Amino acid sequence: MIEVSWPQVSARRLERAGLGAAPWGETDPAQAVAAMCGAHAQVMSAGEASVALRLDGVTRQHVREALWRECSLVKTFGPRGTVHLLPARDLPMWVSAMSSVPPGRNPFPESVKMTPEQTEQVVEAIREVLTGAEMTIDELSDAVVAATGPWAGDLVMPAFQVMWPRWRQAMHLAGHRGAVVFGPGRGRKVTYTAAPAALPATGPVADGLGGLVRSYLTAYGPATPDQFAQWAGGPVRWAAQGFEGAGLEEVLFEGRRAWVVAGDTAFPQDPPRGVRLLPYFDAYVVAGRPRELLYPGPAARRALAGGQAGNFPVLLVDGEVRGVWHQKRSGSKIDITVELLCDLTSAQVRELDEQVERVGEVLEGRPRLTIGPVSVGPHA
C-alpha cells in the first residue's frame, strides 16, 4: 500500500482540475466540466467563470455557447440536488447514479408531503409534459397539475416568502431521474425542458454509480465513502456500495485509509505551486477534503460558512485557501478586492495580477485589483 502526503495530493488535484501551472489548452468546456466532475451553477455567472478560468482564451460566452448552442453541456440538478453544468455525453451515467440515491428524510409536515405514489405521478407528468416543449415554472406547474390532480397544486410549501405548489417537492428528483433539465432563458425567466433525446427515459445505465465514483476519485481522490457521500448528497451506506464495485485501490493518505481508482497511483513529487482566484462554489473547493488541510488556520474561520465551502470566492496559494475576494461591476469596469490571509512574495503578487486580468477576460470586462488587509475574524 502506497503512502501519500497532502502536498502530493494537492499538486495532483490542482493539475487534474486545470488549476496547475497553466490552463488547459486544447480542452473544450464539456471536457473541462467532465474533468471537474460537474460545475456548480446555482449562481450561473460563477459557474461560467469556474469553467472558463480553467481554459486558455475561453470566456463566459464560450461556456454559454457550449450549453445553449452546441448542447455539449447540460444544466440540471446534480450532487446534493444543486444546479450543475454536466457534460451531455455523461448525463446517462449521472442519471443512473443520482437516481440510485435512497430517499432522505422529508423535512415537511405530513400535511405537505406527497405519498410515494404521488411523487411517481409528478415525475412522470414532468417527463411527459416537457417532451418537445420549453416551459417556465408557472407553465410547468399548470401542466403538472392538469396531468395529476388539484392536490399537486396546493400552495403548501414555504419558499422565499411565498408558497410553492406541493408538486415542486419532486423537482430535484425529476432532475435526477432525467425527466427535466434547464432550457434557455426566456427573457429573465428560467425555462425547463426534457433531457436530450440520447438519454434513455427509463432503465439504469450499467454501473452508473461506479462510474461516478471513479470520476470523482480521478478528480479529487484519494477519498473515502464518507467524503463521496457528503459531496454527492447521499447516505454513507449507498456510497460504500458504490466504492465496493468500482474497481478501486486503497492508499494511505496522511496516515488514513483512502481510495483511488485501481492503478491510478501516480503522484507528483514537487509541491503544489501557483496563485488562483476561484469563484463562488467552485467544484475544487466544494469537493476538496479534508477541509482542515484545504482551509488551514484562519482560512477556515474566514472562508467557510458553518463548515460549508463555496459561499465565498477564494484565493488559492500553492493549493490552499489563503484569502477571499469580491468583485463589483459597473459597466465594463470590474473592481476586484482580495483579502489576504497570508503574505505574498513579489512573484506571487505578479501571479495575482495575472489572475485578475484573466478574470476580467473571462467576464469580458476591465478589471482593477485592490489588495485588502489581512482579516481573520468572522464576516457577514
Disulfide bonds with the S-S distance in Angstrom:
none
